[in-house]
Amino acid sequence: MVSEYEIKKQICDIGKRIYDRNMVAANDGNISVKLNDNEFLCTPTGVSKGFMTPEYICKVDREGNVIQANGDFRPSSEIKMHMRVYQCRPDVGSVVHAHPTFATAFAIAGIPLTAPIMPEAVISLGCVPIAKYGTPSTMEIPDAVEEWLPYYDAVLLENHGALAYSVDLLSAYHKMESLEFYAELLYKARQLGGPKELSQEQVQKLYEIRRKFGLPGKHPADMCMNAKEGKPSCHSCGGNCGGSSANTDAVIAEITKRVMEQLKLK
């Protein structure tokens, strides 16, 4: 059995990874790990995730109350969001929140990640909807995220960032890494004229592969709300499952135009 100290070291390692990969800036982001039904380790507030050591890590109960914290360290102000994930998803053992550049750009533009463009992303990640905007450190974000928790393992946070969660810390981090890679590829493909999306038949074959693998978590292959209602699954719904009916090509074009104007490239 892994000791608490080893888990704290792992949290610090993942914190450095998300910092080094530009998924957070300054003191952004937070990480938590479930020890048992009433004990959770989490990163402290106001600390860069790239420079943590094990003594920085706090312990809280299922209500987010402090059980143990060294010195002036206090749990992340977003611990309410983490606790909501654990409450709604008993299968989850770790939560990672970050602000990865491309994924957050999609969240700011109001564009959910639903385009089936890579087999790996379709199998492991599925779709990524957008939770409506909530004020950080309040109950608004947990309330907004809860809508999507029974169906997805990653969520974009409108005008904020991204949230990923899975059975353990490394798996949750990999969800975040895959989410950002997917968002970057989708963004770049749109600059090249638009992605060639996988067909519905190809998507269904990938869903079947996922089911055969018996991968954990929630996924459109099994849990899509649209599919449950007899509608096309998320990967063919045009993004409506993310609560946005925006013309994504027009949005991308406008973003690119504004960036070029600011850089005096027009």
N, C-alpha and C positions, 0 to 999 in steps of 0.2 A: 504494500500500500504506500502511495506517495505521501510524504509528510507535508504539513502546511508550509514549512519553510521552502521546500522544493517547488510547491505550487506558486509561492510568492516570487521565487526566482524565475519561473516560467512566465508569470505575468509581466515581470520587468523585461524579459527577453522579447515578448510579443510587443510590449510598449515601444521598445527600441526599434523593432521591425517596422511598425506603422509610422514611427517618426522618420526613420531613414528612407522610407518609401514615399515620403511627402503626403501621407494620408492624414497628417495632422500638422498644425503649426503652433508654435509657442506652447500653451498649456491645454490645447484642445484635446478632445477625445476622452474616453474612459473604458475600463475593462473590468469585468467581474467574473468570478468563478463560484459555483455552488459547491459547498462542502457537504452539507446535508440539508434537511428541510428547514432548518432554522439558523444556519450559519453560512455566510457568504464572505468571500474576500473581494475587495475592490480597490481600485486606484484612488488616490486622494485628489481633492480639488486643488486647483491652483499650482499644479506641478507638471513640468514637461514630461511627456511619456518617454522621451528619449534618454532621460537621465535619472531614472528611478533605481533604487536598490531595495532589497526585501523589507527593510525596516519602514519604508514609506507606506507599505500596503496596510489597509485598514480591514477590520472585520465588523460586519453588521449582521443584525437579525433580519427576519423576513419582512419586517416593517421598515427596514432601513435605519434602525436605531444602532448607535455605536456600541459594539461589544468590546472592541480593543482598537486603540489608535495611539501611536507613539508621538510624543511631543505635541507640536501644533498641527499635526496632520489631521485632516477631517475627510470623511468619505466624499466622493464625487457628488456635486450638486445634482447630477442626473441619475442618482441611485434609484429614484422613484420609477424611472423608465425601465431600468434593469429588473426591479422587483415585479413590475407588471408582467414582463416577459416570463419570469419564473412562475408567477401565479397562474398564468394562462397556458403555459407549456411545461408540464411536469417532465417532459423528455429532455428539456434543455439543461445543459450543465455549465454553459458559459455564454456571456454576451460581450460583444465588441461594438463600440460606437466610435466612428471616426468621420473625418471630412475629406475623403479621397477626392482629388481634383475633378476628374471627369464625371464620376457618379454624382458628386455634389452639383456640378454644372447642370446635369439633367434634372436634379431635384429643384434647382433654382428656376429652370426653364419650364417646369411642370410637365416633364416628359417621363412616363414610366418606362422601365426597361422590359419590353415584352417581345421584341423582334427576335425570332429564332434564326440566329446567324452562325452559331457554332455548335457542333454536336456536344462538346464538353459542357458548355454553358446550359444547354437544354437539359442534359441528363442530371448534372449536379446542382445547378442553381435554380433552373426554372424561370419563372417570371418574378420581377421585382416591382411591386406597386409603389405608389407615393402616399404616405400618410399626410393628412392635412396639417398645415402649420400650427405649431403650438409654442408658447413662450417657454424658453429653456428654464429648467429647474422648477417648473410648476407641474400640476397634474394635467395640464393641457396636452403635453406630449404623450404621456402614458395612455390617456384616453383616446388620442388620435391613433396611436400605434395598435391598440388592442383590437381594432376592427380587422386587422390583417393577420394577427398572430396565429389564428387557427389554420391558416391556409398557406403561409409562406415562411421561408427561413431567412429572408432578408427584406428590408424595407427602406426605401428612400424617405427622408424626412424633408418635407417641403421647405425650401429656403434655409436648409440647415445642414444636412449631411446624410449619413447612412447608418443603418443598424443591422448587424448580422448576429446570429445566434445558432448554437448547435450543441451536440452531445458533450463536447469537451472544448477546452480552450483552443487547441490547435485547429480543430475543425471549424470553430467559429471564426478564427483568423483567416483560414483558407476561404471561407465564404466571402469575407470582406475583400480579400485579394482577388478572388474570381469576379466579384461584382465590379471592382474598379477596372480590371482587365477587359471585361465585357463592355463596360461603358466607353472605355477608350477606343476599342475596336469599332464600336458602333458609330461613335463620333467621327472617326477618321474615314470610315466607309462612306458616310454621308458626304464628306468633303470630296470624295472621288466619284460622286454621282449617285450614291445610294447603294445600300447592301443588297445582295441577291439572297433573299430569305429562303430558308428551307421550306419545302412544301408541307402541307398538312400531313400527307402520307409519310414523309420522312420524319416529321416530328413524332408521329404516333409510333414509329418503329423505335425511335430513341426512348420514348416513354416506356415501351415494353422492355427495353434493355435495362432501364432503371429498376423496373419492377422485378426483373429476374435477379438483379444484383442485391435486392432487398435493402437498398440504401435507407438510412434513417432520415427523419425529418418530414416536413410537409412540402408538397410539390404538386404542380398542376396535373401531373400524371395520375394522381390519386385524389387530390383535394380541391381542384379548381372550382370556385363557386359557380362560374358560368357553366361548366360541364355538368355540375350537379343539377342545374336547372334546365338541362337539355339544350343549352346554347353552345356555340363553338368555344373551344378551350381558349385560355388566355393567349396562347401563341398564335391565335388567328382572330382575336377580337378587336384588333386595331388599337389597342391601348385603353379601351374603355374600362377595363377592370381596374385601372389605376386612377379612375376618377377624373380623367382629363380627356377632352375631346378636341384638344388643340391640334392645329395643322402642324405636325412636327417639322416637316421640311421648311415651312415658312419661318418657324421659330428659329431653327438652326441657321437659316440664311440671314435672319435679322441679327442674331448674335454675332455671326462672322462679320457682317457689315459694320457693326458698332465697334468691334475689336480693331478692325482695319482702320476705321476712322480715327480711333484713339492713338493708334500707332503711326498715323499719318501715311498709311499705305494706299489710301483711296486714290 
